[in-house]
Every structure is written in structure tokens, then in C-alpha cells.
Amino acid sequence: MKKTIIAMLLCAASLSLATVAAAVDYEIDTKGMHAFIEFKIKHLGYSWLLGRFNRFKGDFSYDAGNPEKNHVQVNIDIASLDSNHAERDKHLRSARFFDVKNYPQASFMSTSWEDRGNGKAVLKGDLTLRGITRNISIDVTDVGNGPDPWGGYRRGFEGRTVLKLSDWKMKEAKILGPAAEEIHVYLSIEGIRK
């Protein structure tokens, strides 16, 4: 009897350790258009110019009990930039801004996740843009998670950060004045469990 109880306790302990120790991997749902990278920047200090990147891919690992195991990786097709105006998009893709010809891809690789409680966190990582890599911070909010109607499981987050154009040597930053130096980035990310 004692051997049976001990065996059952060991089995239960190993199962609970397995569930606690493993982060869950998700693929960002860009195929279903449930993920967005959007930006806004002031135009001459008088209004906001809005845009987004239509093509990107990535994945993330999430472990609520062990946030130090959380990891995010994203690659962005810079040529997919879309500000709803063809001539402006051509200008933004030029060497004066994103320089798509020489730097067609941008990437983000996380370096840390700091849980702030109440579904809030700070995600830090290396953003490579125009061949320049800088460590940035993104304020993250847990939107929710659960099963989907197709038998899968999903988890969603939103994030916000502010970048400085001059940090990536975008020449227009000085021409457009100090109000155009900051670009506000908004992320809405929904992942499908792998």
C-alpha cells in the first residue's frame, strides 16, 4: 500500500513539474490577419501620419509562472510599409528614411521580460533597423487567452513603444523638426499555440 501511494505521489509530482517547467510556444497569426504593427508620427507638428507594416512573421514563448523564460522573435518586411499613400510610401522606403533597397528586413529579438503584475510587463530586446541594432523597451499588456473555434489555443498581447528616428540615422528627422523625431509604435499580437 505504501509503495502504491509513493508511486502515485511521485507520478503526480513529475506531472506538475512538467507543466510548470515548460513555456508554451506560439506562432504569431499573420496569415489570419490577427496581428498588427502600426505606427504614427507627427507631420510638421500639426497632425499625425499613420501607417503599418503589412508583412511580418514571428513567434513567442510564454510561461506565466516563469516570466524569465518568455521569448519573442519577429522579422518585418520593411517594403510592406503602408501609409495609405503611394508617393509617400515611396518616400518612406527611400534612403532618407527606411532605405529598403539596402535594408529590406528589420528584426526584433527579446532579451528580457519583466512582469509588472495585473497583466502588465516590460519586454526588452534588440531591434535591428537600417543595419543598426539598439535595445528597446516595449510596454506590454496581456489581452487574453483561451481556445478558438477551430480546436486551437490562442494568446494575445498588445504593446507600445516610442522610438527616435535619429537613433536609426533617418535623415528626415532633422528636416521635419523636433515633433517628427519620435515615432509611436503600437503592436497587437495574437499567437496560435504550436
N, C-alpha and C positions, 0 to 999 in steps of 0.2 A: 504493500500500500504506500509506504514512504517513497519507494523508488518511483512509483507512478506519479505521485504528487510532485516530486522533484523534477521529473521529466517534463511534466506539464508546465511547471513554473519556468524552467529553462527555455522551453519552446515559446511560451508567451513573451518572455524577456527578449529572446532573439528576434521575434516578430516586431515588438515595439521598437527595438533598437534599429531595425531595418527601415521602419517607416520614419523614424526621427532623423536618421543619419543622411537620408537621400534628398537632395534637391530635385525638384521636378523641372524637366526641360520642356520648353515651349518654342514653337516656330511662330514668328510674327506673321499674322494673317494679312498679307498684302494682296494675295490673289482674290480674296473675297472683299477687298476694299474696306477692311475694318481696322486700318492703321493709317495714320497721317503724320507728316512732318510739315508744319506750316510756319511761316514767318511773317513779321511785319516790321517795317522800318519807316521812320518819318521822312516825308518828302518835303524838303526845304523848311521843315519845322511847321508846316501848315496842315498837313494831313498824313494819313497812314497809307503806305503802299503795302498791299497784301500779296502773298504768294505761297507756293508749296512745291515740294518735290514729289513728282508722281510715281517714280520708280525707286524702290529701295527694298532691301531684304535683310533679315537678321533673325536672331533667336535670343532667348534668355533662359536662365535657370533661376528658380525661385525656391527658397526654403524659409518659411516664416519663422521657424524655430531657431534657425542658424543664419541670420542675415549676412554674415561674413562670407557665406558660400554663394550668395546671389551674384549673378554674372550676366552682362548684356553685351552683345556684339551686333553692330549694324553697318551695312555698306550702302552708300547712297549714290545713285546715278545723277551726277550734277547736271547733265544735259537735259534731264527731265524737269528742270526748273520751269515753273508755270506761274506767271503773274497776270494771266488773262489779257496779255497784250503782246503780239508777236514781235514788234520792233523793240519794245522794252526788254523782252526775254533775250533777244539777240544781243542787246547791250549788256545785260547782266551776265551772259555767258562769255563775254569778251574778256580780253586780258586785263581790262581795267577793274573787273570785278572777280568773277569765279575762274576765269581762264580755263574753260572747259577743254580747249584743244590740248593743253599741256597737263591738266589735272582733271581727268574725266570722272574720277571717283573721290568720294570723301568716306571716311570711316570713323566709327566710334568704338572703342574697346574700354569696358569699365575696369576700374582699378579698386573701387571700394563701394560699399553700400552701408550707410549709417541710418539705422532705424530710429525715428524720432517719436514713435508711438502714434496711436489714433490713425493708422493708415498712412502716415506721412514718413518720408525718408529723404535723404540726400544721396544721390548717385553721383559718384565722381568717376571720371575716366578721361582717356586720351582721345581728343578729336583731331583728326588729320584732315586738313583742308588746304588746297593750293600748295601741297607739299610741306606744310608747316604743321607740326604736332604740338598741341597745348593741352594741359589738363584743365578740364572744365567741371563745374558742378551743376547738377540738374535737380530741382526741387520736384519730388515725385509724390503722387497721391495714388493710393490703391483704389481703383474704381469698383472692382468686384470680381468674383469668380464663381464658377459652377458649371453644370452640364449644359450642353447645347442640344437642339432638337435632332441632331444627326448622330448622336451617340458619342460625341467627343466631350472634351472638357476644356474650358476657356478661362483665361485670367487677363484682366485689363488694368492698365495704369495710364495716368496722364502725367506729363512733365513739362516744366517751364524753365527756361534759362535765358540769360541775356549775354550776347557776345559782342565784342568790339571789332568792327571791320578792320581797323588798323592793326590788330593783332595778327591778322592774316594778310597784311600788306595789300589791302584793296585800295587802289589809288583814289577812287571816287570819294572816300570818306572825308578827305580834306576839302574837296571841291564843294560838296553838298552841305558843309557846315557841321557844327558840333551836334546838332539834333539828329543827324544821319549817322553818327558814329556807332550807335547801338542798334543791334538787330535782336528783336524779341522772337524767341523760338518756342513754339508750342508743339508738343508731341502727344498723340493719342495712340496707344499701342495695345492691341488685343492679340494675345497669343493662343495658339491651339496646342494642347498637350501632345507631345510626340508619343 
